[in-house]
Amino acid sequence: MPASGLDPAEFASAFPFHLVLDGGMRVVQAGASLTRFCPDLVPGADASRVLRCRVPEGAFGAALVDAHPRSLFLLEHAPSRMLLRGYFQRRAGEGLYVFLGSPWITESRALGERGLRFRDFALHDPAVDMLQVMQAGQQTIADSRRLAANLQAQGAQLRAAPERQRASEAAARELAMIAA
């Protein structure tokens, strides 16, 4: 992809989940992180056989991409059920479609479930930041739940304290009567 100013290796490093397709939706190039999770997206493979377009709706192909320039695409890799969010850039002079995206992850635990690591993402990918914020939020929620459970237990103990006090006083009166 010399017109970008980056050689293919530099481009692949900058966009580890990229996909370059020809007009027939055959893979020309794919990022290392993408091929790690979608091993069937290798050069020469027909991407339309394994990718489904969720947004915008329609049959995945050049016509759909051409009909939605500068639009967000949500693609599903059918075999792995991995969702990829990103944009297509048409390279008209070369007859290529370049997809720049990353996995669509809505929960930080999905990273582990999918075998993803932060280093699979590009340094500039905001998905990593969002995932870290989500992780921090989930940790805060877990801490809040533990605190709420402790407070409930303490509340139960405090509610039981008057009854224990009455029982203790009754026992003390009984002992006092026996002693008298």
N, C-alpha and C positions, 0 to 999 in steps of 0.2 A: 504494500500500500504506500508506494513512494510519495504520492501527492499529499499525504498527511504530514510529511516531514519526519515520520517515524518509520523505522524499518519494521518488518513483521514481528520480530522478537520484542522490540520496544513497545509496539502497539499491544501485543499480547500481554505484556507485563503491566501496562497501564490499564488495560481493560480485560481482566482475567475471565469474565463471563461473556465476552463478545462473540458474535457470530457473523461471518461474512457469507452471503448467499449470492448465487448467480440468479439470473432471471427465471430459471426453471426451479428455483428453490433448492438447488444442490449446494452443499457445503463447500466453500472454497477455503475457509479458515475458521478455526474456533479456538477460544481461549482455553488455557490449560485447566483452569478451575471448572469451566463448563464441561469439558470432555471427561473430567474426573467423575462427574456426577451423571453425565449423559454420554456414555461411551459410544453410543451409536451416531453421534453428531461429529463424524470425522470427514475429512475432505472426500468429496465424491458422493456422500450419502444424500438421499432425498429427505430434506428436513420436513417436508409436508407430510411425510408418512408418520412422523413421531411427534410433531408439534401441533397443538390445537390452540386456536386463538380464542381466548375467553373475552378479552376486551381489545378492540372492538369485536363484536360478534360477526362471525362469518368463517368461510373456509379459508384456512391459512394458505396464502399464495401471494404472488406478485400483485395481482389485481387488488387484493385487500390492502396491502401495504401502500400501493399507489393511491388508493382511494382515501387514505387517512394519513396524509403527510403531517409531520410534526405532532403526532398524536401518541399518547401513552398506549403501549401494548402490554397486555398480560397474556403471556404464552404458557401453556402447560405442556411439559414433556410427558407424554402419555405413559411410557413405561415406568418412569420413576415417580410420576405425579408431582414433580417439582414445578413450582410456578416461577416464572422469570418475568420481571417487570423492567421495561425499558422502552427505548425509542429506536426507530429505524431511520437511517440516513441513506437516501438513495444516491448512489454515485453514478449518475446518468451516463457520463462519458465512458465508464467502464462496464456499465450494465450490471452493477453490483448493488446489493442491499446490505448495509452494515447495521447490525443490531448491537446497541450498547445497553447492557442491562446488568441486573444482578438478581439473585434469588429473592423472591417475595416471601419474607419471613415475618410472621405476625407475633410470634412468641419466642423468647430467647431459648427456651428449652428445645425448640425445633432445630436449633443449631446442632446440638448433640444428637438428636434423633436422625438428622440428615447426614451426620458426619462432617458438617461444616466447621471450619475454624475461622477465626478472625483473619488469619493470614491468607485465606482463600479470596478475600475481597480486596479490591483496589484500595490504596491508601486514601484516595479522595472520595470513596463511596460513603455517603451518609448513612447507609444501612448499618454500618458498624456502630456509629454513634447512637443511632436510634435503638439498636439492640442493647447497648450498654445502659442507656437510659431506662429501657424496659426492664433490664435485669435489676437495676437499682430500685425501680418501682416495685418489682416483685419481691425483692428482699425487704423493702419497707413494709409491704403488705403482710409478709410472713412474720416480721417482727411485731407488727401491730396485732396480729392474731394471737401470737404468744402472750403479748402484754394483756390483751383482753381476756384470755383464758386465765392468766394469773389474777387479774382483778376480779373475775367472777369467783374464783376459788377463795380469795380473801374476803369478798362480800359474803359468801356463804358462811365462812368462819365467823365473821362479825355478826351475821344474823343469828348464828347459833350461840354466840357468846352470852346473851341474856338468859337463855335456857340453862346453859352450863352454870351461870352465876346463881340462878334460882335453885338449881340442884345442889350446888355447893352450900348455899345458905341453909337450905332444908337439912342437909347433912350436919351442918354446924349446930343448928337448933336441936336436932335429935341428940347429938353428942352432949350438948349443954344440958338437955333434960336428963340424960342418963347420968351425967356427972352430978347433977343436983340431987 
